[in-house]
Amino acid sequence: MAKSATAASRLADALAVVLGTDGIPLRLRAWDGTEAGPADAPVVVFRSRRALRRMLWSPGQLGLSRAYVAGEVDAPGDIFDAFSALSSAGKFAEPGPFRPPTAGEVFALLRTAVRLGALGPNPAPPPEEARVGRHGRRHSKGRDAAAISHHYDVGNDFYALVLGPSMVYSCAVWESEETGLDAAQTAKLDLVCRKLGLKPGMRVLDVGCGWGSFALHAARNYGADVVGVTLSVEQAALARKRAADAGLTDRVEIRVQDYRDVDDGPYDAISSIGMSEHVGREQIQHYTARLQGLLRPGGRLLNHAISWNAGTTAPDPDSFIPRYVFPDGEMLSLADMVAALEAADLEVLDVEALRRHYALTLRAWVRNLEEHWDEAVRLAGVGRARVWRLYMAASALGFESGITGVNQVLVQRPGGEEPPLRRSAWL
């Protein structure tokens, strides 16, 4: 006698349709307690039929992401195990944008929803989904300010839990996998200072200064006079307080300002750490030309940015990252970034790939978040905490697989003194 289908087995069939596979690499547990899938696979729990309804209305990454953020789908064990299994299967393992389902796949998903009583109107997206990116001109100053606010103005105390005392929100540089996060972030800040050749009295612009960590390090340890600009009001407030507490207000100035409005060059050096991902492909040559114009002859610029290593593709506005994390964000390839810098008449001095370092950094941030989960939920809400857990864990796997990378590109404006003969000058 054939075994009767359960809610979990039918869910497994539905997820296989979404993935584009014959089976699933997960152990599914349905809202009625039934289970299906390999017994030794990571467990994923569907707490509500609403999760299946989201998958029907938005098959693929967005539907599953919304269900996770809303708490309708959960990964109660090691989140890296569950996401690794999911991301290595079917369509999720393919480079580039998620391939939309065929008519036959949609019909199969609809049939499963009927059998499980999951039909109904499209559920409203969780409130954490960005409204930025649907109105106004892409990368206008107003829309960019709104996009930055969506991501960064979620509470400085929440970020302190995730990032730790360093308050650095970019890839650290690890001596080994046993290096602590704070030591690795200090090493990164110092590496940037050395690459820029900072000396006492130099005037430095920090584009996208965050909470001021690089500005404080450069002023305290290298005697530089630093202007930091950010579009986040909350970041600027904390950065100014940190400068005051450190007694560095005479050397560190923090502005809420678009980089396009900076007009008080020249600067001896410019750092741009984890900022150019917000610029976008259409604006990247304007960005590099603008920064070149703010440099004195012979001045150096360091651009530290995530790169897209899976071929040239247009950003998918309906994927998780632009909807929940970085509205209007866009990763370029390393080749495109170098080309844009060279097109602005900047000479490339050095390129350093830090892909593995970002995977270690993200795993450390996830540990911090999970260890302080209750406090993170109190500060930012459970939905926002789930967004960050999903985003950081999935991003770590992206760096580990090589789909994404991160690179420091050091360039110099022609003129002035010659650069060192060997890169050992800053290593």
N, C-alpha and C positions, 0 to 999 in steps of 0.2 A: 504494500500500500504506500502510495507516495506521501512523503512528509508534507504536512500543511505549511503554507507560507506564514511567516510571522512578520510583525512590524519591522523587526530588525533585518530580516532577510530581504524584505522589500526595499527597505532603506538602502541596503547594500547594493541592490540592483540599481537604484536611483543614483547613488554616488558613482557607481561604475559608469553610468551614462555620462555624468558630468565630467568624469576623468577621461572618458574615452578608452576604457579598458574592459577586459572580460571579467576581471575580479577586482577586489579591493585589497590594499596592503594594510588594512586596519581592522581592529575588533570593534564593531559597532554595538552600542547599547542603546536601545530605544526607550521611549518614555514609559513603555509598559513593562520594562525589565527584561525583555527578550534580547538575545545577543546573536550576532552573526559575524562571520569573518574568521581569519586564522586565530587560533587560540593564543598563540604566543606573540601576536602583533600588538602594537600600541593601541590603547583604548581611546575611542572617541565617543562621547555621549550626546545623543540627540534628546534634549529635554522636552521638546515640544514639536507638534506637527507644523507649527509656524515656520520652523527652520526649513522644512521641505517646501513649504509654500514660497519662501524666499528663493530657494534654488530653482523653482519653476519659473518665477517671474524674472530672475536674473541668473541664468545658468552659468556656472563657472566661479571665478574667484570672488566677484562682488557679492553674490548671493550667500556663499559660505562665510565670507568675511562679516557681512551684516549679521548673520545668525550668531557668529562667535561673539561679536561686540555686544549684541543684545542678551547674551547669556543663554541662548537657545541651543547652542552647541558648545561643548567643552572638551578639553583635553586634560583630565584630572591627574595624569602622571607626568612624566618628563615631556615638556612641550616640544623639546627638540626632537625627541624620538617620533612623536606624532607628526610633526610638520615635515620631518625628513622623509618619512614614509609617504606622506601625501605629495610632497613636491617632486618625488622621484617617479611618480606614476603618471602614465598617459600624457594628457595635454599639458599638465603642470610641468612636466620634464622637458617640454619642447621650448627652444629659445624663441624669444620674441613675444608678441602679444598673445593672449589666450585665444585659441581657435574657437569660434562660436559653434554651438551645436548644430547639427543638421536637422532637417525637418523630422526625420525618423527618430532621432535622439530626443527631440522635444516631445514627440508623441509618446515615446516610452516613459518619459518623465511624467507627463500628464496622466498616463494610465496608472502609474504608481501612486500619484497624488490622489486620484479618485478612489483607489482601493483603500488608502489609508485615511480617507476623510480629511485631506489637507487642502482641498480646493477652497478658494476664497479670494477676496481682493488682495492686491499687492500691499503687504504690510508697510507702514511708514518706516523710513530708514531710522536707525538709532540717532538720537540727537547729536551724537558726536560727529556725524558726517558733516563735512564742510559744505557750506553754502557758497563759499568763494569759488571762482572758476566757472560760474554759470552766467555771469553778467559782466558787462564792461569789457574794455579792450585788454587783451592778454598782455601782462607785464607793463601796463600803465602804472604810474607811481601809486595811485590809490588802490588798485587791485593787488599790487605787490605788498603794500602795507597790510592789507586785510589778510592776505595769505600768510604773512609772517606772524601776525597776531594770532591766527588760528592755531599755529603750531607752538609758538613760544610763550604766549601769554596764558598759560594754563596753571601758573603758580610756581614761583621760585622755590618754595619749600618742596613741592613735588619733584622738581628737577634735582634738588639737592639729595633727595633719597636715592634717585636713580644714578646720578653722576658721581656722587661722593664729594668729599671736600674740595677736590680740584675744580669742580664746576666747569669742566671742559667737555663740550658736546661735539667731539670729533675724534677721529681715530688716534689712539695712543701709539707709542712706539715701545715695543716690548723687547727687553734684552733676552728674555726667555719666557716660556709659558708660566713659570713660577713667579715672575715679576708682579708685584702688586699694581693695581690699577692707578693709584695716585702717583707712584714712582714712574710708571709708564707714561702718564700724562705730563709729568714734569720733564721727562726725557724728550717728549715730543716738542714741548714749548722751547726747550733749550736748543734742540736741533734746528728749529726754525730761526731762532735768534742767530745761531752760528752761520747758517746758510745765508742769511741776509747781511752778515758781516757787521752786526751792530756794535757801535762804540759810544762812549759817553757823549751826550749832546746831540746825537743824531735825532732827526725829526722823522717819526714813523707814523704811517697811517695803517690802522687795523680795520679792514673792511669786513663788516659782519662780526663785530667784536664780542657778541654774546654777553656773558656775565663778566667780561673784563679780564679773564685769566691771562691771556697772552700779553695784554697791555701792562698788567701788573708785573708779570715776570720780566718783560723787557725793560721796564723802568727800574725795578728793584735790583736786578742782577746785571744789567748792561748800561744803566745810566741814560737810557733813551727817553726822549720826550714823545709821548704817544697820544695820538688822537684816535679814539675808537668810535666807529659809527655803527648803529643798529637801527632797525625799524621797530624793534620791540620796546615798548615803554617799560614793561616789567624788567626786562634785562637791563636796560639803562639805569633804572633806579637802583638795582642791586649792585651793578658795576660801580656806580658812583659811591655807594656806601662802602664797598670793599676798598676803593681807592682812599677814601677818607680814613677808614680804620687802619690802613697801612701807612698813613702819613704821606701819601703820594699824590695828593691833589695838585701839587705844583708841577708834576711830571705827567699826569694822566688826565686827559679830558675826554669825557664820554658824551656823545651827541646822539639824539634821536634824529637821524638824517639819512636820506637816500644817498647812496654813493654817487649818483648822478648829479647831486647838488653840492658835492664837495668842490670848492673853488679856491682853496687857500694853499695850493701847492707853491713851490715844489716840495716834495718829501724826499728824504734820503733813502727810504725803503718803504715798501708796502707789503703787508701780509694779508692774504685772503684765505682763511682756513674754513672750509666747509660752507662757503657762501655762494660760489659760482653755480652750484646746482639750482639755485633759485633764479638765476638770470634767464635761462632758456636759450634754445638754439638761435632764435631769431635776433636776440639781443647780444649774443656773445661777442661779436666783433665790436659793437659799441662799448661793451664792458672793457675789453682789453685795450681799446684805443683810449678810453677815458682814463684808465689807470696809467697807461703809458704817459699821457699828458700831465699827470700829477707827479711823475718822477723827475728828479733832476737827472742830467746826463751822467751816466755811470751808476745810477741808482738801481737797486735790485727789487724785484717783485717775486714773492713766492705764492703760487696758487696751489692750494691743497684741496682736491676735489674727488668725489666718487665718480667712477667711470662706468659706462655700460659696455660690457665686453661681448655681448651676444649679437653683434651686428647692428647696423644702422636701422632704427625703427622710430616711428613717431610715438610719442607718449600715448598710452591708452587712458583716456579720461575716466573710464568706467572700471579701472582696476582699484585695488585697495589703497595703495599709497597715495595717489592724487585725491581720492575721495576722503580719506581719513587723516592722513599724515602730512604730506607736503603738497597742498594745492598748487597747481601750475609748476611744480618742480620738474626738472628735466635733466637727466644724466647724459653727458656727451661721452664719446669715446676719447681715449687718450690722444689718438691721432687728430681728432677734430679740435681738441683743446690746444694742442701744440700748434696746429695750423693757425688758429685764431690769434694766439700770442705772437707768432712769427709775422702774421699779417699786420700786426700793430707795430712792426719794426722793433721787436724785442728779441734779443739773442738768447737762445736756450743755453744755459750753463750746466744744468743737471736735471735728471729725471729719476725719481726713486719710487718704486712700486711698494705699497704697504698693505696689499690685499689681506694677507694672513693676520696682520696686526689688527685690522678692523674686526675680523671675526672674533679674536680674543677680547677686544674691547666690548663688543656687543654682548658676548656671553657674560662678561663681568657686570654689565648694566642689567641684564636679565636677572642675575643672581641678586643684585641689590634690590630690584623691584620685588622679587618673590620673597626675599627675607623681610621686607618692610611692607608686605601686601596690605595689611589692615590699615596702616597709616597712609599708604598711597591712595587707597579707596576713600579714606576720610578726607584727604586733601583735594582730590581731583574727581572723585566719583568712580564707581565700578566700571562704567563704560569706558571712560578715558584710560583707566589703568589697563583694561583688557586691550584697548587699541595699542598701547605702548608695548604690552607683552607680545602681542601678535607681530607687530611691526619689527621689533628688535630681534625676536627669535627667527622670523623669516629672513630678515636681512643678514643675520649671521650665517645662515645656510647658503644664502646667495653668494656671500664672499667665499665661503668654504668650497663651493662648487665651481667658482671662477666665472659665474655669470656677471658678477660685478667686481670691480676693483677700486682701488683708491691710490692716487698718485700725487706726489709733490713735484711740481715743475718750477724750477728756479730759472728766472730770466733776468736780463739786464738791459737797461736802455743804453744804446751806444753813446760813446763819449765818456769823459771822466777817466778815472784810473782803470787799468786793465784788471780783469778778474784773476784769481789765483791760477797757477799752472795746473794744479791737481786738486781734485775734490777732497783730498785729505785735509785741506785747510778748514773744512767745517765738520769733518767726521770725528 
